Structure formats: C-alpha cells, structure tokens
Amino acid sequence: MKSHTAAPTTLDRLEKPENGIKGLKHWKQDLLAGLIVSLVSVPLSLGIAVASGAPPIAGLISSIVAGLVIPFLGGAYVTINGPAAGLAPIIFASIINLGHNNLEIGYRAVLAAIFFAGLLQIALSHMKAARFSAMFPASAIEGMLASIGLMIIAKQLPNFIGHKFQNHEFFGIVAELPKQLLQIQPGVVAVSTLCLAALFIYPRFQIGRLKYVPAQLLVVPLGILLGFLFHLDAQYLIHVPANPIQHGLVFPDFGYLFTSANMLWSTIACVVSLALVDGFESLATIMAVDRMDPFHRKADPDRTLFAVGFSKICSSLVGGLTIIPGGIKSTVCLMSGGRTLWANFYNALFLMLFLFLGSHVINLIPLGALAAVLIHIGFKLCQPKKWQYIASIGTEQLLIYASTIVVTLCSDLLLGLLFGMLLKLVLLWSISVQNCVREQHAPLSARLLWQTLLELFSNPVSSQQTRHGVHDIRFDKPVVSFNSIHLARALSTIPGNAKTVRLYFAHSVKLIDHTSVTSLLDFEETFKREKRGNLELIGLDRMRMQSSNEASLRSVRIAH
C-alpha cells in the first residue's frame, strides 16, 4: 500500500522523528494529524462500541485513554490506538456469554476480562512472545480477518435496517434476514444505504486535495443531514450522556467473574481470546504501518504489546474497551503528516473537546450511518479480491483460508485460527513426507513420519558467518512458519557492516512455505530500499513454485 504522505526532506532522513520529549518538536505536524484523526475517530469509535454491544461512549473513552497513555510508553511511531473493529465480534459474544444475554451485566463482566487480558499481554511482552507471532500461517491470518469482516457485516444488519434480530451468531443472523427484511424502517434503510454508497463511491472521484480527506469524514455530516431529512426517531440515533464523567464511566465487576466454575472457564476463554487475537492484530498492524512510514522506522513488537496491554488495563477501569493500533486511523495519521506518537495525544485532546462540548452534535449521528462505516470496513476485510489473491498463491493456501473462515464462523476466532494452523501443519507435513519418499525411494514408516514432523519445528539455520564484509547464512531444513522464529533471528542479527549478504538454501531444503517466502521477499525489499548492499538468495531457483505468484510455496523438484 502506497503512502500519500509527502516525501521527507534530506534533514528528515538524517534526523528521523523520535517519540518522547524529543518528538514534541514536531508538534505542528502531529497536532494537525491529531485533529484530522479525531474527526475519523468519532464515527469509528462510536460504531465499534455499538458493534461490541457496549454503550457508544465506551468507544470514545477507549480512544481517549489510548491517546493519553500510549505516547508515554512507545513501541511504535505513528500508529493511532483505540478500539478495534476486528475485536468487536469477540467482545459482543463475550458480553452475551458472560452476561447470559443481559448486556449491562455482560458489559461490566467483559471490562474485568479486558483488565486480565491486559495483564496477560504485559506478561507475554516480558516473555518476548511477540516473536512467536511469525508462526501463524499468513493464509490462516487472512482467513481470520475475512471471517471478522463477515461477522461485522452480519452484526450491523439490525442497525442498518432499523430492526433488532433475535439471533446473535453469524449463521443465525443470515437465516433470520429474510424475515427481518419485511420489517425494515424505510427512513433508516435510506440513510444507511446512502451513507454506504458514499463510502464506496467517494474514493473513486477524489480530485486534488480531496484525496487526502478520508471517506469516513463524509459520513458524519452526511448522516446527520439525512437524519434530518428522513425525520429519524431518537431510538435510531447515537446517544452519549451530556455529563460523561457522571453518567459515562462504568467500572468492571471483578467479583461476578468468580461466581461459579462455569463462569470462571468462560472468563478464561474470553481473556485468552482477547489477549491473543488482539495481540496478533496489533503486531500485524504495526508491521503494515511500518511499511508505509516515509521515515522507514521500525516498531518494537514487544514494547508495543506492553503498551497496548497497559492501556487496556487503564481503559477497562473507566468503562473503555480493548485497545489496539488501528489500521484506518494510522493510515489517516500518516496521510495527514503525523510524525510521532504524540499525534495520539492530540487526537485524545480533541476527542475530549468533542465529548464535553459537542455531545449534542454527536447525538445527531444515525446508528445506520455508523453501521455503514463498519459494513464498509467488513467488506474490505473479506472482499472477493482477497479470495482471488489467495487462490493465485496456491490451492493449498485457498484451502487454509476458506477452512479458517468456515471454522471461525461456526465456532470462534481463536478456534478458527488454531484450526488453520493445524491444517497448514498437516499439509506441510504431507508435502515433506511425499518429497522424502519420492527422493529417497524409502517406504512410509513411523520413523519417517516423526522425522519429517520434527524438521518442521527444527532450526533450519545450519550456520552463519561474516568474512571480509560478506555475511553467509545457510539453511539445511524446511523453512516454514512453524520454525520461522529462527529465520527472523538470523535475519535480525546480520551485522550492519556486511556489504553482501548471501542466503544459501542447501539441497536438503525441500520445502519453503508461503509465509516464509513472504518474509524473505519483504526482507529483500527492505534490504534494497535501505541500500545496505547486495543480497543473494541462492538455491531458490532449483525449487518448484506452487503457482506463478512469487510468494507461493516452493518445494524441491523430484525426478520421476
């Protein structure tokens, strides 16, 4: 994804903006970015809270807490933190489950669960657990995100048509849709449809400076105007209290989580799901934002994990939701010229100003307009282009992608992701066994099965050394997502004075999966962009690509 930010000057390249006190000198750029981001944050934060089954103000509280806390903790550079659309399905399901269909009780219980999820993330950050995120197969992650998109769309249908559904699960909502379409509110549907159409059409006609104005900014004034035109009733509009301190703060109910053994197990499942899915989405977002950063700075994954964990704890104590770096808001920050995490801080200040002085305007925003924003986000996560791209990489990737989606929609995000990992392991294991049997003409045996399985988790790096400015890294085992931590470590320890880097893939390397190929290609792109010297990938050309896509799985050619 290309950034629309202006190219940094020569001085900027020499003096990359830093966080902390040093970053305050960029206050003009960050203040403007914070203002623009805050305008986008309002509809996103409100909509995510509604999608999560929480009071709308909870979304704004989350963004405000994130902005007041994150800049002092660091981790990333230009990410904007706040409530996440991707976590809304988990939070909503947890509120329903923990509260036994009572949203008020469930909300207070989930606040306590978010508190513990934050503690778990802090513990994981101290264990340097961020490095293990590379083990998750890329196609399974994409499948998880696509299923999140589908769930977001399904759960926004009630607000989109102006009538509540009885079901809360994806397939139940889809089955109930034909019946509910007979009870739609015409005015609500008109507002929702026009806002959604604007979100899809507006980017196609952006001219001049309009291309820097996010489509989400258009939805708030358009939605308010349409709400007036169609005379929408107050029940179809957002409601935040006039006195947010007195009536907006909600505190977690810790005692409720320990009322029974069943409740305890449900809480543990909720905490683990929030911590892992939330943590992984955070790490994926900062990596994506790093690629767009015009200053080419690199975020610290473990520090980021600590920062979001700590801010999550603070958020939960005052009624806020889980907090992660947001892709849309971070992109807006970059496009607006934001340079440091202080843009988060200014974003929070403007949100506080809107909340305390402009609540009467916020209460004019139709729920259907926010539903349109979230449905647009959901579509981006699961659009047909995603399926086409995954299919172009290889049929095995499409199988993992589709299976992860189906299992996730039938169960939950954590089980879906774990199933995708298991399926990926079985497929890689099968390919490795076939390669060994064909190449060695050996019979299938328990020993062969065990040996090939172990290789998928073993360190593939046999040696690395630097001589006369040339750094060599040799691989002698399959390079796959399940042992990618070793690949990442090897690439991160390349000496800065090495003018030539050579990656050797020995003949014993019979398999390199899509996730690892993608990592290698990303490293190659970064290496060339930073002009660090020459990079050679030796041995890849002897391996057969699964498809014409450069990032496809590669396995050894076996002579028949």
C-alpha positions as CSV (number, residue, x, y, z in Angstrom):
1,M,0.0,0.0,0.0
2,K,1.4,3.3,-1.0
3,S,1.5,6.2,1.3
4,H,0.2,9.6,0.3
5,T,2.5,11.4,2.7
6,A,4.9,13.9,1.3
7,A,8.4,12.7,0.9
8,P,10.6,13.6,3.8
9,T,13.3,16.2,3.3
10,T,17.1,15.4,3.5
11,L,17.1,16.7,7.1
12,D,14.2,14.4,8.0
13,R,16.1,11.4,6.6
14,L,19.2,12.3,8.7
15,E,17.1,13.1,11.8
16,K,14.2,10.6,12.0
17,P,11.4,11.8,14.3
18,E,11.6,10.2,17.7
19,N,9.0,9.6,20.4
20,G,9.1,11.0,23.9
21,I,10.3,14.5,24.7
22,K,12.3,14.8,21.5
23,G,9.2,14.2,19.5
24,L,7.5,17.3,20.8
25,K,9.4,19.5,18.4
26,H,7.2,18.0,15.6
27,W,4.1,19.3,17.4
28,K,2.8,21.3,14.4
29,Q,2.6,18.2,12.2
30,D,1.3,15.9,15.0
31,L,-1.3,18.5,16.1
32,L,-2.8,18.8,12.6
33,A,-2.7,15.0,12.2
34,G,-4.3,14.5,15.6
35,L,-7.2,16.9,14.6
36,I,-7.9,15.1,11.4
37,V,-7.6,11.7,13.0
38,S,-10.0,12.7,15.8
39,L,-12.7,13.5,13.1
40,V,-12.3,10.0,11.8
41,S,-12.1,8.5,15.3
42,V,-15.6,9.8,16.3
43,P,-17.6,7.6,13.9
44,L,-15.2,4.7,14.1
45,S,-15.1,4.7,17.9
46,L,-18.8,5.1,18.3
47,G,-19.6,2.4,15.7
48,I,-17.1,-0.1,17.2
49,A,-18.6,0.3,20.6
50,V,-22.2,-0.2,19.3
51,A,-21.0,-3.3,17.3
52,S,-19.4,-4.6,20.6
53,G,-22.7,-4.4,22.4
54,A,-21.3,-1.6,24.7
55,P,-22.5,1.9,25.2
56,P,-21.4,4.2,22.4
57,I,-19.4,6.4,24.8
58,A,-17.2,3.4,25.6
59,G,-15.6,3.7,22.2
60,L,-14.6,7.3,22.8
61,I,-13.4,6.5,26.2
62,S,-11.1,3.8,24.7
63,S,-9.6,6.2,22.2
64,I,-9.1,9.0,24.8
65,V,-7.4,6.6,27.2
66,A,-5.2,5.2,24.4
67,G,-4.1,8.7,23.4
68,L,-3.3,9.8,26.9
69,V,-1.3,6.6,27.8
70,I,0.4,5.3,24.6
71,P,2.6,8.3,23.8
72,F,4.4,7.8,27.1
73,L,5.0,4.1,26.6
74,G,6.3,4.0,23.0
75,G,6.7,0.8,20.9
76,A,5.6,2.2,17.5
77,Y,5.9,5.6,15.9
78,V,2.8,6.7,14.0
79,T,0.1,4.2,14.9
80,I,-3.1,5.6,16.3
81,N,-4.6,3.4,19.1
82,G,-8.2,2.8,20.1
83,P,-11.0,0.3,20.0
84,A,-10.7,-2.3,17.2
85,A,-13.4,-3.3,14.8
86,G,-11.8,-6.7,14.5
87,L,-12.3,-7.3,18.2
88,A,-16.0,-6.2,18.2
89,P,-17.3,-9.7,17.4
90,I,-15.3,-11.3,20.3
91,I,-16.4,-8.6,22.8
92,F,-20.0,-8.8,21.7
93,A,-20.0,-12.6,22.0
94,S,-18.3,-12.3,25.4
95,I,-20.9,-9.8,26.7
96,I,-23.7,-12.1,25.6
97,N,-22.0,-15.2,27.1
98,L,-20.8,-13.7,30.4
99,G,-23.9,-11.7,30.9
100,H,-26.3,-14.5,29.9
101,N,-27.9,-12.2,27.3
102,N,-28.0,-9.3,29.8
103,L,-25.9,-6.6,28.0
104,E,-25.5,-4.4,31.1
105,I,-24.2,-7.2,33.3
106,G,-22.1,-8.7,30.5
107,Y,-20.5,-5.4,29.7
108,R,-19.3,-4.9,33.3
109,A,-18.0,-8.5,33.3
110,V,-16.2,-8.0,30.0
111,L,-14.5,-4.9,31.4
112,A,-13.0,-7.1,34.1
113,A,-12.0,-9.7,31.4
114,I,-10.3,-6.9,29.4
115,F,-8.3,-6.0,32.5
116,F,-7.0,-9.5,32.9
117,A,-6.3,-9.7,29.1
118,G,-4.1,-6.6,29.5
119,L,-2.2,-8.3,32.4
120,L,-1.7,-11.3,30.2
121,Q,-0.3,-9.2,27.4
122,I,2.1,-7.5,29.7
123,A,3.3,-10.9,30.9
124,L,3.7,-12.0,27.2
125,S,5.7,-8.9,26.4
126,H,8.1,-9.6,29.2
127,M,8.5,-13.2,27.8
128,K,9.4,-11.7,24.4
129,A,6.4,-13.5,23.0
130,A,5.9,-11.2,20.0
131,R,8.5,-13.2,18.0
132,F,6.2,-16.2,18.1
133,S,3.6,-14.4,16.1
134,A,5.6,-15.3,12.9
135,M,4.4,-18.9,13.5
136,F,0.9,-18.1,12.4
137,P,0.4,-19.0,8.8
138,A,-0.4,-16.0,6.6
139,S,-3.4,-17.6,4.9
140,A,-4.9,-18.5,8.3
141,I,-4.5,-15.0,9.5
142,E,-6.1,-13.6,6.3
143,G,-8.9,-16.1,6.9
144,M,-9.4,-14.9,10.4
145,L,-9.6,-11.3,9.2
146,A,-12.1,-12.2,6.5
147,S,-14.3,-14.0,9.0
148,I,-14.1,-10.9,11.2
149,G,-15.3,-8.9,8.2
150,L,-18.3,-11.2,7.6
151,M,-19.2,-11.1,11.3
152,I,-19.0,-7.3,11.4
153,I,-21.3,-7.1,8.3
154,A,-23.8,-9.6,9.8
155,K,-23.9,-7.9,13.2
156,Q,-24.5,-4.5,11.7
157,L,-27.6,-5.6,9.8
158,P,-30.0,-4.7,12.6
159,N,-28.8,-1.1,12.8
160,F,-28.7,-1.0,9.0
161,I,-32.4,-1.8,8.6
162,G,-33.6,-0.4,11.9
163,H,-34.9,-3.6,13.5
164,K,-33.5,-5.9,16.1
165,F,-32.7,-9.5,15.3
166,Q,-33.3,-12.4,17.7
167,N,-30.1,-14.3,16.8
168,H,-26.6,-13.1,17.6
169,E,-24.5,-15.7,15.7
170,F,-23.5,-15.3,12.1
171,F,-25.5,-18.1,10.5
172,G,-28.5,-17.4,12.7
173,I,-28.5,-13.7,11.6
174,V,-28.2,-14.8,7.9
175,A,-31.1,-17.2,8.3
176,E,-33.2,-14.6,10.1
177,L,-32.5,-11.9,7.5
178,P,-35.4,-12.7,5.0
179,K,-37.9,-12.4,7.8
180,Q,-36.5,-9.2,9.1
181,L,-36.4,-7.6,5.7
182,L,-40.2,-7.5,5.9
183,Q,-40.0,-5.2,9.0
184,I,-37.4,-2.7,7.8
185,Q,-37.7,1.0,8.7
186,P,-37.6,2.8,5.3
187,G,-36.0,6.0,6.7
188,V,-33.3,4.1,8.5
189,V,-32.5,2.0,5.4
190,A,-32.4,5.1,3.2
191,V,-29.9,6.8,5.5
192,S,-27.8,3.6,5.8
193,T,-27.8,2.9,2.1
194,L,-26.8,6.4,1.0
195,C,-24.0,6.5,3.6
196,L,-22.7,3.1,2.5
197,A,-22.9,4.2,-1.2
198,A,-20.9,7.3,-0.4
199,L,-18.2,5.3,1.3
200,F,-17.8,3.1,-1.8
201,I,-18.3,5.9,-4.4
202,Y,-16.4,8.8,-2.9
203,P,-12.8,7.3,-3.2
204,R,-13.4,6.9,-7.0
205,F,-13.9,10.6,-7.5
206,Q,-11.3,12.1,-5.3
207,I,-9.7,15.0,-7.1
208,G,-6.8,17.3,-5.9
209,R,-6.8,17.7,-2.2
210,L,-9.9,15.7,-1.7
211,K,-7.8,12.5,-2.0
212,Y,-6.4,13.4,1.4
213,V,-9.9,13.5,3.0
214,P,-10.9,10.1,4.4
215,A,-14.3,8.8,3.3
216,Q,-15.3,8.3,6.9
217,L,-15.2,12.1,7.4
218,L,-18.0,12.4,4.9
219,V,-20.3,10.0,6.8
220,V,-20.9,12.2,9.9
221,P,-22.2,15.3,8.2
222,L,-24.0,13.3,5.5
223,G,-25.6,11.0,8.1
224,I,-26.8,14.0,10.3
225,L,-28.2,15.7,7.2
226,L,-30.0,12.6,6.1
227,G,-31.3,12.0,9.6
228,F,-33.0,15.4,9.5
229,L,-34.4,14.9,6.0
230,F,-35.9,11.5,6.9
231,H,-37.0,12.6,10.4
232,L,-35.4,9.7,12.2
233,D,-36.6,9.0,15.7
234,A,-34.2,9.3,18.6
235,Q,-34.1,5.5,19.0
236,Y,-32.2,5.3,15.7
237,L,-29.6,7.9,16.7
238,I,-26.5,7.7,18.8
239,H,-26.8,8.6,22.5
240,V,-23.9,9.7,24.7
241,P,-24.6,11.4,28.1
242,A,-24.4,15.1,28.4
243,N,-22.2,14.6,31.5
244,P,-19.8,11.9,30.5
245,I,-17.9,11.8,33.9
246,Q,-21.1,11.4,35.9
247,H,-23.0,9.1,33.6
248,G,-20.5,7.7,31.2
249,L,-17.9,6.0,33.4
250,V,-18.6,2.3,34.1
251,F,-16.5,0.2,36.4
252,P,-15.6,-3.5,35.9
253,D,-17.3,-6.2,38.0
254,F,-14.5,-8.4,39.1
255,G,-16.5,-10.4,41.6
256,Y,-19.0,-11.5,39.1
257,L,-16.4,-13.5,37.1
258,F,-15.8,-15.8,40.1
259,T,-19.4,-16.7,41.0
260,S,-19.2,-20.2,39.5
261,A,-16.9,-22.7,37.9
262,N,-18.6,-22.3,34.5
263,M,-18.3,-18.5,34.7
264,L,-14.6,-18.9,35.5
265,W,-13.9,-21.1,32.5
266,S,-15.9,-18.7,30.2
267,T,-13.8,-15.9,31.6
268,I,-10.6,-17.7,30.9
269,A,-11.7,-18.4,27.3
270,C,-12.6,-14.7,26.9
271,V,-9.3,-13.4,28.3
272,V,-7.2,-15.8,26.2
273,S,-9.1,-14.9,23.0
274,L,-8.9,-11.2,23.6
275,A,-5.2,-11.3,24.5
276,L,-4.1,-13.5,21.6
277,V,-6.3,-12.2,18.8
278,D,-5.9,-8.6,20.0
279,G,-2.2,-9.0,20.4
280,F,-1.7,-10.6,17.0
281,E,-3.8,-7.9,15.2
282,S,-1.8,-5.3,17.0
283,L,1.5,-6.7,15.7
284,A,0.1,-7.2,12.2
285,T,-1.0,-3.5,12.2
286,I,2.3,-2.1,13.3
287,M,4.2,-4.1,10.6
288,A,1.8,-2.8,8.0
289,V,2.2,0.8,9.2
290,D,6.0,0.4,9.3
291,R,5.9,-0.3,5.5
292,M,4.0,3.0,5.0
293,D,6.2,5.1,7.2
294,P,8.2,7.5,5.0
295,F,11.0,7.6,7.5
296,H,11.3,3.8,7.5
297,R,11.3,3.4,11.2
298,K,10.8,0.0,12.9
299,A,8.4,-0.5,15.7
300,D,9.4,-2.6,18.7
301,P,6.8,-5.5,18.8
302,D,7.3,-6.5,22.5
303,R,7.2,-2.8,23.6
304,T,4.0,-2.4,21.6
305,L,2.5,-5.4,23.2
306,F,3.3,-4.0,26.6
307,A,1.9,-0.6,25.7
308,V,-1.4,-1.9,24.4
309,G,-1.7,-4.3,27.4
310,F,-1.1,-1.4,29.9
311,S,-3.5,0.9,28.1
312,K,-6.1,-1.8,28.0
313,I,-5.9,-2.1,31.8
314,C,-6.4,1.7,32.2
315,S,-9.3,1.7,29.6
316,S,-11.2,-1.2,31.4
317,L,-11.1,0.6,34.7
318,V,-13.1,3.5,33.4
319,G,-15.5,1.7,31.1
320,G,-13.4,1.6,27.9
321,L,-12.9,-1.3,25.5
322,T,-9.9,-3.2,24.4
323,I,-7.2,-1.1,22.7
324,I,-5.0,-1.8,19.7
325,P,-3.3,0.1,16.9
326,G,-5.9,0.9,14.3
327,G,-5.1,0.5,10.6
328,I,-7.5,3.1,9.2
329,K,-6.7,5.8,11.8
330,S,-3.0,5.1,11.5
331,T,-3.2,5.5,7.7
332,V,-5.0,8.8,8.1
333,C,-2.3,9.9,10.6
334,L,0.4,9.2,8.0
335,M,-1.6,10.9,5.2
336,S,-2.0,13.9,7.4
337,G,1.7,14.3,8.1
338,G,1.8,12.8,11.6
339,R,5.3,12.0,12.7
340,T,5.3,10.6,16.3
341,L,3.0,9.0,18.8
342,W,2.2,12.5,20.1
343,A,-0.5,12.5,17.3
344,N,-2.3,10.0,19.6
345,F,-2.2,12.5,22.4
346,Y,-3.6,15.4,20.4
347,N,-6.2,13.0,19.0
348,A,-7.3,12.3,22.6
349,L,-7.5,16.0,23.5
350,F,-9.7,16.8,20.5
351,L,-11.9,13.8,21.3
352,M,-12.3,15.1,24.9
353,L,-13.2,18.5,23.5
354,F,-15.9,16.9,21.2
355,L,-17.3,14.8,24.0
356,F,-17.6,17.6,26.6
357,L,-18.6,20.4,24.3
358,G,-20.2,18.7,21.3
359,S,-22.2,15.8,22.7
360,H,-25.4,17.3,21.4
361,V,-23.9,17.1,17.9
362,I,-22.7,13.5,18.4
363,N,-26.2,12.6,19.4
364,L,-27.5,13.6,16.0
365,I,-25.5,10.8,14.2
366,P,-27.7,8.0,13.0
367,L,-26.8,4.4,14.0
368,G,-27.4,3.5,10.4
369,A,-24.5,5.8,9.3
370,L,-22.2,4.1,11.8
371,A,-23.4,0.7,10.6
372,A,-22.5,1.8,7.0
373,V,-18.9,2.6,8.2
374,L,-18.5,-0.8,9.8
375,I,-20.0,-2.7,6.9
376,H,-17.6,-0.9,4.6
377,I,-14.7,-2.0,6.9
378,G,-16.1,-5.5,7.0
379,F,-16.3,-5.7,3.2
380,K,-12.7,-4.6,2.9
381,L,-11.6,-7.5,5.1
382,C,-13.5,-10.2,3.1
383,Q,-13.9,-8.7,-0.4
384,P,-13.7,-11.0,-3.5
385,K,-10.2,-9.6,-4.4
386,K,-8.9,-11.3,-1.2
387,W,-10.2,-14.7,-2.4
388,Q,-8.7,-14.2,-5.8
389,Y,-5.3,-13.2,-4.4
390,I,-5.2,-16.2,-2.0
391,A,-6.2,-18.5,-4.9
392,S,-3.4,-17.1,-7.1
393,I,-0.8,-18.1,-4.4
394,G,-1.9,-21.8,-4.5
395,T,-4.7,-24.2,-3.9
396,E,-3.4,-25.2,-0.5
397,Q,-3.5,-21.6,0.6
398,L,-7.1,-21.2,-0.6
399,L,-8.0,-24.4,1.4
400,I,-6.4,-23.0,4.6
401,Y,-8.1,-19.6,4.0
402,A,-11.6,-20.9,3.3
403,S,-11.4,-23.5,6.1
404,T,-10.3,-20.9,8.7
405,I,-13.3,-18.8,7.7
406,V,-15.8,-21.6,8.0
407,V,-14.5,-22.9,11.3
408,T,-14.3,-19.4,12.7
409,L,-17.9,-18.6,11.7
410,C,-19.1,-21.9,13.2
411,S,-17.1,-21.5,16.5
412,D,-14.9,-18.5,17.4
413,L,-11.9,-16.6,16.2
414,L,-9.4,-18.5,18.4
415,L,-10.6,-21.9,17.3
416,G,-10.6,-20.8,13.7
417,L,-7.1,-19.6,13.8
418,L,-5.9,-22.8,15.6
419,F,-7.7,-24.9,13.0
420,G,-6.0,-23.0,10.2
421,M,-2.6,-23.6,11.9
422,L,-3.3,-27.4,12.3
423,L,-4.5,-27.7,8.7
424,K,-1.3,-25.9,7.5
425,L,0.8,-28.2,9.6
426,V,-0.9,-31.3,8.1
427,L,-0.5,-30.0,4.5
428,L,3.2,-29.2,5.0
429,W,3.8,-32.5,6.7
430,S,2.2,-34.3,3.8
431,I,4.3,-32.5,1.3
432,S,7.5,-33.2,3.3
433,V,6.7,-36.9,3.6
434,Q,5.9,-37.2,-0.2
435,N,9.2,-35.4,-1.0
436,C,11.2,-37.8,1.2
437,V,9.5,-40.9,-0.1
438,R,10.0,-40.0,-3.7
439,E,13.6,-38.7,-3.4
440,Q,14.9,-41.5,-1.1
441,H,12.6,-44.2,-2.6
442,A,12.0,-45.1,1.1
443,P,8.9,-46.9,2.3
444,L,6.5,-44.9,4.5
445,S,7.3,-45.6,8.2
446,A,6.6,-44.2,11.6
447,R,10.2,-43.1,11.8
448,L,10.0,-41.2,8.6
449,L,6.7,-39.5,9.7
450,W,8.3,-38.5,13.0
451,Q,11.5,-37.2,11.4
452,T,9.7,-35.1,8.8
453,L,7.3,-33.7,11.5
454,L,10.3,-32.7,13.8
455,E,12.0,-30.9,10.9
456,L,9.1,-28.6,10.5
457,F,9.8,-27.2,14.0
458,S,13.6,-27.5,14.0
459,N,16.1,-24.7,13.4
460,P,16.7,-24.5,9.6
461,V,19.8,-22.4,10.0
462,S,22.9,-24.6,9.9
463,S,25.5,-21.8,10.1
464,Q,26.1,-18.1,9.7
465,Q,29.4,-16.2,9.5
466,T,30.9,-13.0,8.3
467,R,34.1,-12.8,6.4
468,H,35.6,-9.8,4.6
469,G,32.3,-7.9,4.6
470,V,30.3,-10.9,3.3
471,H,27.7,-12.5,5.6
472,D,26.6,-16.0,4.8
473,I,23.5,-17.8,6.2
474,R,23.0,-21.4,5.3
475,F,19.7,-23.4,5.6
476,D,19.6,-27.2,5.6
477,K,16.0,-27.9,6.7
478,P,12.5,-26.9,5.6
479,V,11.9,-23.2,6.1
480,V,8.2,-22.9,7.2
481,S,6.1,-20.8,9.5
482,F,6.5,-23.2,12.4
483,N,10.3,-22.6,12.6
484,S,10.2,-19.1,11.3
485,I,11.4,-17.7,14.6
486,H,14.9,-18.9,13.7
487,L,14.7,-17.3,10.3
488,A,13.7,-14.0,11.9
489,R,16.5,-14.2,14.4
490,A,19.1,-14.9,11.7
491,L,17.9,-12.0,9.5
492,S,17.9,-9.6,12.5
493,T,21.4,-10.4,13.6
494,I,23.1,-9.6,10.2
495,P,26.0,-7.2,11.0
496,G,25.4,-3.6,9.9
497,N,28.9,-3.6,8.3
498,A,28.1,-6.5,6.0
499,K,28.1,-5.2,2.4
500,T,27.0,-8.5,0.9
501,V,24.5,-11.0,2.4
502,R,24.1,-14.5,0.9
503,L,21.3,-16.8,1.9
504,Y,22.1,-20.4,0.9
505,F,19.4,-23.0,0.6
506,A,21.0,-26.4,0.6
507,H,19.7,-29.4,-1.4
508,S,18.4,-30.8,1.9
509,V,15.9,-27.9,2.0
510,K,12.9,-29.5,0.2
511,L,10.2,-27.0,1.3
512,I,9.8,-23.3,1.8
513,D,6.2,-22.3,2.6
514,H,4.3,-19.2,1.6
515,T,4.7,-17.4,5.0
516,S,8.5,-17.8,4.9
517,V,8.8,-16.9,1.2
518,T,6.8,-13.7,2.0
519,S,9.2,-12.9,4.9
520,L,12.2,-13.4,2.6
521,L,10.7,-11.2,-0.1
522,D,9.9,-8.5,2.4
523,F,13.4,-8.7,3.8
524,E,14.8,-8.4,0.3
525,E,12.7,-5.4,-0.5
526,T,13.7,-3.7,2.8
527,F,17.4,-4.5,2.2
528,K,17.3,-3.0,-1.2
529,R,15.3,0.1,-0.1
530,E,17.8,0.9,2.7
531,K,20.7,0.4,0.2
532,R,22.5,-1.9,2.7
533,G,24.4,-3.6,-0.1
534,N,24.0,-6.8,-2.2
535,L,21.6,-9.6,-1.3
536,E,21.7,-13.0,-2.9
537,L,19.2,-15.8,-2.5
538,I,21.0,-18.9,-3.6
539,G,19.1,-22.2,-4.2
540,L,15.6,-20.8,-4.6
541,D,15.7,-21.2,-8.4
542,R,16.0,-25.0,-8.1
543,M,12.7,-25.2,-6.3
544,R,9.4,-25.6,-7.9
545,M,6.8,-22.8,-7.3
546,Q,3.3,-23.9,-6.5
547,S,1.9,-21.2,-8.7
548,S,3.0,-18.2,-10.8
549,N,2.8,-15.9,-7.8
550,E,6.3,-15.1,-6.5
551,A,5.1,-15.6,-2.9
552,S,3.8,-19.1,-3.5
553,L,5.0,-22.2,-1.6
554,R,8.2,-23.8,-3.1
555,S,9.2,-27.4,-2.9
556,V,12.0,-29.5,-4.4
557,R,11.7,-30.8,-7.9
558,I,11.6,-34.6,-7.8
559,A,12.7,-36.6,-10.8
560,H,10.1,-39.3,-11.7
